[in-house]
């Protein structure tokens, strides 16, 4: 059984079950976890579930200038080697290129917050992340990031205006403050119904179990 923690004393809610996921772009475990969570939601039935992605920076001090990352995340965050992660991703049918760059993800998170406002946060971030790990796009480049945002339905002029300013910075910081309040030190971190939490990239079965428990608590 997965470790499902009760993290708040919020009373059981009614209506939609909100599943909040704190995540970061360059986190390979977030990439795998998102894929597994989607499968779990489909298995459990997505009717009545709202998926909301929250901002978390694993490397807030990273340079805005992209650099190659053969082993940078392994050394800095204790992650498995790129080859090991590539094998895990391949086993789940996910593309995973080692020819990627690493840079500060704050602007990606600001566009995520814009996408959340338009109800497209999850599809935007999942699309960007999959293409990033596939080596198909450099999301640290504003033009490339804007192209993906437009593809999932955001207005290009609005995205460019956000990237040219500090818009949505406060919303990113708000998510990160909430993460600290919940004791989050790494991602992915999933909060279900504002009461139950699952840390780390769990199996599809584990996520399905957490969804089931959160739903049962609401009945």
C-alpha positions as CSV (number, residue, x, y, z in Angstrom):
1,X,0.0,0.0,0.0
2,X,1.1,3.5,-0.7
3,X,1.7,6.0,2.1
4,X,-1.3,8.3,2.0
5,X,-0.8,11.0,4.6
6,X,-3.6,13.2,6.1
7,X,-2.0,16.6,6.0
8,X,-4.8,19.0,6.9
9,X,-8.0,18.9,9.0
10,X,-10.1,20.4,6.3
11,X,-13.6,19.0,6.4
12,X,-14.7,16.6,3.6
13,X,-15.8,18.7,0.6
14,X,-18.6,18.0,-1.8
15,X,-18.7,18.3,-5.6
16,X,-15.5,18.1,-7.6
17,X,-12.5,16.3,-6.2
18,X,-9.5,18.6,-6.7
19,X,-6.2,16.9,-7.2
20,X,-3.3,19.4,-6.9
21,X,0.1,18.5,-8.1
22,X,3.3,20.4,-7.2
23,X,5.7,19.9,-10.0
24,X,8.7,21.3,-11.8
25,X,9.6,21.2,-15.5
26,X,13.0,19.5,-15.4
27,X,12.1,16.9,-12.8
28,X,12.1,13.4,-14.4
29,X,10.1,11.9,-11.5
30,X,7.5,14.6,-12.1
31,X,7.4,13.5,-15.7
32,X,6.9,9.9,-14.8
33,X,4.5,10.7,-12.0
34,X,2.3,12.9,-14.2
35,X,2.0,10.0,-16.7
36,X,1.0,7.5,-14.0
37,X,-1.4,9.9,-12.3
38,X,-3.2,10.4,-15.6
39,X,-3.6,6.7,-16.1
40,X,-4.9,6.4,-12.5
41,X,-7.4,9.1,-13.1
42,X,-8.6,7.4,-16.3
43,X,-8.9,4.1,-14.4
44,X,-10.8,5.7,-11.5
45,X,-13.0,7.8,-13.8
46,X,-12.1,11.4,-14.5
47,X,-15.7,12.6,-14.0
48,X,-15.8,14.7,-10.9
49,X,-12.0,15.3,-10.8
50,X,-10.3,18.6,-11.3
51,X,-6.5,18.4,-11.9
52,X,-4.6,21.5,-10.9
53,X,-0.9,21.9,-11.3
54,X,1.1,24.0,-8.8
55,X,4.5,25.6,-9.1
56,X,7.6,24.3,-7.4
57,X,11.2,25.2,-8.3
58,X,13.7,22.5,-7.6
59,X,16.5,24.7,-8.7
60,X,15.5,28.3,-8.1
61,X,19.1,29.6,-8.3
62,X,19.6,28.1,-11.8
63,X,20.9,30.5,-14.4
64,X,18.5,31.9,-17.0
65,X,21.0,30.9,-19.6
66,X,20.5,27.2,-20.7
67,X,23.3,24.8,-20.1
68,X,23.7,21.1,-21.1
69,X,22.7,18.7,-18.4
70,X,24.3,15.2,-18.9
71,X,24.5,14.7,-15.1
72,X,23.8,18.2,-13.5
73,X,20.5,17.1,-11.9
74,X,22.0,13.9,-10.7
75,X,24.8,15.8,-8.9
76,X,22.6,18.6,-7.6
77,X,19.5,16.7,-6.5
78,X,20.6,13.2,-6.1
79,X,18.6,11.9,-9.0
80,X,19.4,8.7,-10.8
81,X,21.6,8.9,-13.9
82,X,20.0,10.0,-17.1
83,X,20.5,6.6,-18.6
84,X,18.6,5.0,-15.7
85,X,15.7,7.5,-16.1
86,X,15.7,6.9,-19.8
87,X,15.2,3.2,-19.3
88,X,12.3,3.8,-16.8
89,X,10.6,6.2,-19.2
90,X,11.0,3.8,-22.2
91,X,9.4,1.0,-20.1
92,X,6.4,3.2,-19.8
93,X,6.3,4.3,-23.4
94,X,7.6,7.8,-22.8
95,X,10.2,9.6,-24.9
96,X,13.3,10.6,-23.0
97,X,16.2,12.3,-24.7
98,X,19.5,13.0,-22.9
99,X,20.1,15.8,-25.3
100,X,18.4,18.5,-23.2
101,X,19.3,21.8,-21.6
102,X,18.7,23.0,-18.1
103,X,17.9,26.6,-17.0
104,X,15.7,28.5,-14.5
105,X,12.1,27.4,-14.8
106,X,10.5,30.5,-13.3
107,X,9.1,31.8,-16.6
108,X,7.6,28.4,-17.4
109,X,5.8,28.5,-14.1
110,X,4.5,32.0,-14.8
111,X,3.0,30.8,-18.0
112,X,1.6,27.8,-16.1
113,X,-0.2,30.2,-13.8
114,X,-1.6,32.1,-16.8
115,X,-2.7,28.8,-18.3
116,X,-4.3,27.8,-15.0
117,X,-6.4,31.0,-15.1
118,X,-7.7,29.9,-18.5
119,X,-8.4,26.3,-17.4
120,X,-5.5,24.9,-19.5
121,X,-2.7,24.6,-16.9
122,X,-2.5,20.8,-16.9
123,X,-2.5,20.3,-20.7
124,X,-0.1,23.2,-21.2
125,X,2.5,21.9,-18.7
126,X,2.2,18.3,-19.6
127,X,2.7,19.2,-23.3
128,X,5.7,21.3,-22.6
129,X,7.2,18.7,-20.3
130,X,6.7,15.8,-22.7
131,X,8.3,17.7,-25.5
132,X,11.1,18.9,-23.3
133,X,12.0,15.4,-22.2
134,X,11.6,14.2,-25.8
135,X,14.2,16.7,-26.9
136,X,11.7,18.4,-29.2
137,X,11.6,21.9,-27.7
138,X,13.6,24.2,-25.5
139,X,11.0,25.7,-23.2
140,X,13.5,28.1,-21.7
141,X,13.3,29.9,-25.1
142,X,10.4,32.3,-24.9
143,X,9.5,31.9,-28.6
144,X,9.3,28.1,-28.3
145,X,7.4,28.3,-25.0
146,X,4.9,30.7,-26.6
147,X,4.4,28.3,-29.5
148,X,3.4,25.5,-27.2
149,X,1.1,27.8,-25.2
150,X,-0.7,28.9,-28.4
151,X,-1.0,25.3,-29.5
152,X,-3.0,24.4,-26.4
153,X,-5.3,27.4,-26.7
154,X,-3.7,30.4,-25.0
155,X,-3.5,33.8,-26.7
156,X,0.0,34.4,-28.1
157,X,-0.1,38.2,-27.4
158,X,-1.1,37.5,-23.8
159,X,1.7,35.0,-23.3
160,X,4.3,37.3,-24.8
161,X,3.1,40.1,-22.6
162,X,3.4,37.9,-19.5
163,X,6.9,36.8,-20.5
164,X,8.0,40.5,-21.1
165,X,6.9,41.4,-17.6
166,X,6.8,40.0,-14.1
167,X,3.1,39.0,-14.3
168,X,2.1,35.9,-12.3
169,X,5.3,35.9,-10.2
170,X,3.1,36.4,-7.1
171,X,1.0,33.3,-8.0
172,X,4.2,31.2,-8.4
173,X,5.4,32.4,-5.0
174,X,2.0,31.7,-3.5
175,X,2.2,28.1,-4.6
176,X,5.7,27.7,-3.2
177,X,4.6,29.2,0.1
178,X,1.7,26.7,0.3
179,X,4.2,23.9,-0.5
180,X,6.3,25.0,2.5
181,X,3.2,25.1,4.7
182,X,2.5,21.5,3.7
183,X,6.1,20.4,4.4
184,X,6.9,19.7,0.8
185,X,10.6,19.4,0.2
186,X,10.5,17.6,-3.2
187,X,8.2,16.9,-6.1
188,X,6.0,15.5,-7.4
189,X,3.7,16.1,-4.5
190,X,0.0,15.3,-4.8
191,X,-2.7,16.8,-2.6
192,X,-6.2,15.3,-3.0
193,X,-9.3,17.1,-1.7
194,X,-7.1,19.4,0.4
195,X,-6.7,16.6,2.9
196,X,-4.7,13.6,1.7
197,X,-1.2,13.7,0.3
198,X,1.0,11.4,-1.7
199,X,4.7,12.3,-2.1
200,X,7.0,11.1,-4.9
201,X,6.3,9.4,-8.2
202,X,4.0,6.6,-7.2
203,X,2.7,3.7,-9.2
204,X,-0.6,3.8,-11.2
205,X,-2.2,1.5,-8.5
206,X,-1.0,3.8,-5.7
207,X,-2.4,6.9,-7.3
208,X,-5.7,5.1,-8.0
209,X,-5.8,4.0,-4.3
210,X,-5.3,7.6,-3.2
211,X,-8.1,8.9,-5.4
212,X,-10.4,6.2,-4.1
213,X,-9.6,7.1,-0.5
214,X,-10.2,10.8,-1.2
215,X,-13.5,10.0,-2.8
216,X,-14.6,7.7,0.0
217,X,-13.9,10.4,2.6
218,X,-16.4,12.7,0.8
219,X,-19.3,10.4,0.9
